[in-house]
Amino acid sequence: MEGEGRFHRLVGSVAAIPAPPLDAPLAGLDHLRRLGLRLLGPFLSRSLLIDRERRVAVLGSTLIITAFFLASSWPVVMLVVGPLVWGIPHVLADVRYLVARPGLHRRPLVLAAIGVGILAAGLGFGVRGGLVGAALALCVARTSWSRRLIGLSVVGALFLLAQRAGWLADLAFAHLHNLVAVVIWWAWRPRKTRLHLVPIALFAAGTAALLLGAAEPLLAWSGGAEAPWTGLGMRYLSWTLSPTPTGPLAVRIVVLYAFAQATHYIVWLRLMPEDDRPSKTPRSYRQSFRALAGDIGGWILWLSAIGALALIVWAFFGPGAARDGYLRLAFFHGHLELAAGALLWAEGRRAWSPPEASA
């Protein structure tokens, strides 16, 4: 009993760690934000501020179009700078929206299932480990047996396919996990309009265009297939991201991955916060940070801040090596998304909505 009491006190002490003191810099950003809104006021429709679905559609579409042209022009830079800048914040968003907001941290069996999948993936089983985690999560999901059996059948078939495909399965998952984020966002909450389909359609159109070679003229103009200062090049990225490491198809697949990864970050860092927030109107930066600290706790924010600072320092000495190091450390988030996506399908939107979000 005494040992249990000490454990609970330790947990309470960790939970009571305050968030990093960022009020002053965030207040400065809020001031710049207000100035920007005043300048753009005559050009902005009031409906974008009060209509969540219209704002999300416009914001998502604009960002996805921008990501398409940047990835088509400077894919190597995008694949190095993107993870260094947005990698840790998007992993935080994963934990927030897939664990904290739905309350999975209060369901030990679900956490154990996800943990087993991540551990198996880390021990060398790759996507097969993630699929085991998804299957275990379905076993403990709050759902009907028919829905559970359908989910397990699909996951089982994917496991057999991955077992047969070998390393190609892990390569395919590296690409498809960017799509998983789009699917989770699409299923996150019921909507009154179909405006959310516009960014999704743009993402699908961009994917098809890149596979057909639409980026080649832009890439030839920019010379973005090489960026020596990053320490990485198209040849290295083709070996890691494409089943055919040379030729036009390999370049197209790398450019597509740069576009899909950027869309992945857009979903977790802009579209998901907009759709999950109880209020229909935007928050200030300070309000957003306080809500984040309330969801995931100050100690996780401190660890993330220290990790981000270390990554920035590493990037000064070798941007490409820092990017690869980040990917090795953050591998777990893809398997978390896989298990969480299976749970979201099994339990439905309403079971996953926090009380204030579903009200």
N, C-alpha and C positions, 0 to 999 in steps of 0.2 A: 504493500500500500504506500509506503514511504517513497519507494522508487517510482511508482506511478504518479505520485504527487509532484515529485521533482520533474518528471517528464512533462506533465501538464504546465508546470510553471515555466519550463524552458520554451515550450511551444507558445505560451502566452507572451513571453518576453520577445521572441522572434517576431510574432505577429504585431507587437506594439512598436517595432522599429519604424520611425517616421520616414516618409518619402524624402528623396533628395530635395534640398531647398532651392527650388527653381522658380519661385514666385517672381523675383525681380526680372530675370531675363524674359519670362513668359509675359509679364506685364508690358515690357517693351515691344514684344511681338504683337500683343493685343492692340497697342497704340498704333503700330504700323498697319495692322489689319483695319482699324477704324478709318485711318487716313485713306487706305486703298478703297474701302467701300464708299467713302465720300466722293472720291475722284471718279469711281466707276458708277456711282449712283444713277446719273442720267442715262447710262447705257444698259443698266440691269433692270430686268423686270421684277416687280415686287413679288410676283408669284414664285420666283426662284428662291426667295427667302422664306416664304410661308408654305409652299407646296413641296413636301419632301420628295415625292416621286418624280416630279418634274426636275427638281434640282439634281437628284441622283442621276437621272438620265442624261442631263446636259453635262454634268461634271464627268461622269463615266465616259461618255462619248468623246468629249474633248481630250481627256487624258489618254484614252486608247488610241485615238488618231495620232496624238503626239508621240506615243510610244511606238507606233508603227513606223513613222518617218525616222525617228531616232535609231531604232533597231535596224532599219534598212540602210542607214547611212553609216553608223558607227557601232556595229554589233559587238566588237571586241571591247570597246570602252564601256558599253552598256553592261556586258557580262562581268566586268571587273568592278566598275564603280557601283553598280546597282547593289550587289550583296554587301559591299563595304558601308554604304550609306543607309540602305533600307533593310538589310538583312536582320539585324537584331530587333529593330522595331517591329518587323513583321512577325518574327517568332513570338514576341510579346503579345501581338494581336492574336496569334494562334492560341496561346495559353488563355488569353482573356475570353475570347468568344467561343472556344471549343471546350474549355474546362471550367473557368470561373463563372461566366455568365449563365450557362445551363446548370450549374451546380454539380458538375461531375466530381469536384474535389470532396463532396460530401457522400460520395458513393464508392466505398473502398473496393468493391468487386469490379466496378468499371475501371477504376484506376489500375488495379492489378492486371486486368486483361490488356489494357493499353501498354502497361509497363512490360509485360511478357513479350508482346509483339516488338516493342522497341529494343528490348534486350536481345531477342533472337535476331533481329535485323543487324544489330551492332556486332553480333558474334559471327557474322558472315553469311547469314541466310537471306539478306537483302529484302526484296519485296515479299518473299515468301514468309519471312518473319512478320512483316506488317500485316499480311493477310491472315496469319494465325491470330494476331491481336484483334483484327476486325471480327474474326469468327468467334473468339472468346467474348468480345463485347456484345455480339448478337446473342450469345447464350445467356447473358445476364441482363439483357435489355428488358425494359418494361413494355412488352408488346405481346401480340397474340402469337400462338404457336404456328399458325399458318404463315404469318409474315416472317417469323423467325426462320422457319424452314426454307422459305423462298430465299431469304438473305443468305443462309448457310449454303444453299445449293449454288448460288451465284459465286460466293467467295470460294467454295470448294472447287468449282470449275476453273476459276482464275488461278487458284493455287496449282492445279494440275498443269495448266497452260504454262505457268511460270516455271514449274519444275522441268518441263520439257524444253522450254526456250533457253534456259540457262542465263548467261550474262545479258542476252538481249531483253530479258524480262526486266532487269534492273534499269537498263537504258530506256526502255519504254516507260517505266514508272517515273524516271527522272523528267520525262516530257509530260506525261499524263497528270502528274501531281499538280502542275500548274493549272490544268483544266479542272481538277477536283475543287480548287478554291472557287472557281466560277460557278460550279454546280452547287456548292454549299451556299454561296451567296444567293443564287436563284431560288433555293429552297428555304431560305432563312425565315421569311415571314410572308403571310398572305398579303397581297397587294390589291388596290382598288382599280388600277389601270394596268396597261401592258407596256408602259414606257420603259420598264426595266429591260425589256427585250431588245431595245435599240442598242445599248452597249454590247449585249451578248451577240447580236447580229453583226455588229462591226468587228468584234473579235473573231467570229467565224469567217467573215469575209476577208479579214486580214490574214488569217491562217491559210486560207485557200490561195490567196494572191501570192503569198511568200513561197508556198510550195510550187507554184507555177512560174516562179522566177521574177516576180514583180520588183524585187529589191535590186536586181542586177544593175540597172542603169544608175540608181542612186549610189550603190556601192562603188561602182567604177568612178563616179564623179568625186566621191569623198575620199577614196582610198582607205576607208575604214576597216578593210579586212585585215589590216596590220596596225598595231599600236605598240611600237617597241618599248615605250616608257612603262607599259603595264607589266612587262615581263612575260606576257602571253601573246599568242598569235593564232591565226585562223587554223593553222595546221594542228597545233596542240588541242584546240577546242574541238576540231573535227574528230580527232582520235577519241575524245572523251564524250562527245555528244551525238555522234553519228555512227551508224553501222557500216557506212562506207567512208573511210577517212580521207578520201581524195575525190576530186571531181566536183562538178556543179551541184549535184544533189547534196553533198556534204556541206557545202557553203549555205545552201538554202535551209538545211535543217538547223545549222548553228544560228542563222539569222532568225528563224522561226522560234528557236528556244529563247533568244534574247527578247523577242516581242512577247512571248507567252510569260516569261519570267516577270517582265515589267507589268503585264496585266495582272499577274498574281499579286504583286506588291500593291497595285492600284486597288484591287479588291479588298485586301486585308487592311490597308491603311487609310482608304478614303471611302469606299462604297459600303463596307460592312459597318464602320462606325456610324455612318449616316442612317443606315437602315435599322440598326439595333437601338439607337438612342431613343428613349421614351419621348422626348420633346421633338416636335416636327421642325423646329427652327434650329439653326446652327448654334453651337456652343463657342465661347471664347477659348483661347488656348489654356488659360488658367483653369477654367471649368473642366475642360477635357482632361487635363492632367490630374486634377483632384478626383474625377470620376475613375480614371485609370488606377490611381493609387488605392481607391476604395475597393476596386474589383480584385486586384491581384496582390496588394500589400506593398509596403515600403521596402521590405528586404529584397523582393524580386527586382524592384526598380533599381536599387543600389547595385545588385549583381549585374544587371543589364548595363547600367551606366559605366561600371568598371570594365566590363567586357567590351563595350563600344570604344572606350578610351584606349584600351590595349590594342584593339583592332586598328584604330587610327594610327597609333604609333608604329605598329607593324607595317602598315601600308606605306609609311614614309620610306621604309627600307626596301620594301618589295611588294607592290600592289597585287601582283598576280599570286605570290605566295600567301599573302594575307587573305585573299579571296578564297584560295583552296583550303586554307586552314579553317576559315569560317564554315565552309561547306561541310568539312569533316565533323566539326563540332555540332552543327545544326541539322545533321542528317535526320534526327529523330522527328522533326516536325512534320515531315511528309507522311510518316507512318501514323503519327497522331491524327493527321487530317483523314487518313484512310479509315481508321477505326471510328473517328467522330462522324464521318460521313455515313458509315454503316449504321451507327446509332441514330443519327438524325433521320435516316430513311425508315428505320424500324419503329421509332417512337413518335415520329411526326412533329410538325412545327410546334403545335400547342404544348406538348410535353417539354419542349426545349426552351420555350419562351420564358424569360424571367417575368415575375409577376407584374412589374411596372411596364414592361414592353408589350405584354399581351393585353393589358387593360385598354 
